[in-house]
Amino acid sequence: MAERVDVSNPEGWEVARNYVGLLGPIPSSFSSTIRTLVSDGEKLNESYSPKSKSLALRLARSPSLIGSLERVAREFRPSETPSDFTVQALPAIFKPSELAMLIAFIYLYRKAKKISDQDEWQYINAPLVRRAELALAVGVAIPSVGISPSLMVAGAELIGMATIHAHDKPGFKDYRRFLKSKGEVTDGAYELGRWGCTSSQIGGIVFQTAGFGIATAEAFVHSMHEADITARDEATHKARQRFLVAKDWIQSLDQSGKVPDRVHDARYYPLKDAQEQLLRQAAKVQKSGEICGWLSLAKDEAVAALEQEEGGEAGGK
């Protein structure tokens, strides 16, 4: 994940957009809800507008989604989660940007599974689930990083990898063997040389299309490959920094269960108690592969429920 790869070539981004199409269309009700939540996070200082709250609760009411969201809430926000949990409690537990990412992540995770062969999906699923659990722990322990950037770091590349698998199954088998020999989860240089783009570019565009915007996608991709980027504004610069910190923590905790070696700004470190909790959670992931199993609750019906919001427009597959 830490290799420098040139992702500035427009042709690579165009190739990545073609791969994104393999996931199928995203319902407009889904993407508009995500965009509204993200906008409230940015413009309303993480407060909900009546519109974003209504849209979010409409999507989250699916039994398959709400079960996953409740499990995240009880594990990572226990003091904010009432014993008689209902969908109406979500806005008091999660910020708009957090709920946007959680809903998007569950939906895109199931879409990625749907286009993958079951025998090969395990090679994507295991690291994706493991890192998604760590991402939640990191995002809660380091509020200046947050859940949303951490989850995107944990999953966007691997969701992108699912589209590569769907396009080139023999090539994917070669790739996963190569990754196993190196002890890596992804390798951007290999991907660029073989398929003309990186899984991070595909994943970045997937989340951009889902409603997180082009600036977020670009900051994410450049961060994943340690590439330089000219920040459009201070917000883009901060986004890139959060992605970099999240990447270092997730990678280090996943590989060794320890604090990362690279030194970042003091604002991007957990407090003592939070770090101890984070390390305990990382140890649990290393032992069992997960902390609370929130993604395992997200059944295929989660995809169908969201697509049915369009009355079948998205294909209802």
Buried (B, 14 or more C-beta within 10 A) or exposed (E): BEEEBEBEEEEBBEBBBBBBEBBBBBBEBBBEBBBBBBBBBEEEEBEBBEBBBEBBBEBBBBEBBBBBBBBBBBBBBEEEBEEEBEBEBBBEBBBBBBBBBBBBBBBBBBBBBBBBEEEBBEBBBBBBBBBBBBBBBBBBBBEBBBBBBBBBBBBBBBBBBBBBBBBBEEEBEEBBEEBEEEEBBBBBEBBBEBBBBBBBBBBBBBBBBBBBBEBBBBBBBBBBBBBEBEBEEEEBBBBBBBBBBBBBBBBBBBEEBEBBEEEBEEEBBBEEEBBEBBBEBBEBBBEEBBBBBBBEBBBEBBBBBBBBBBEEEBEEE
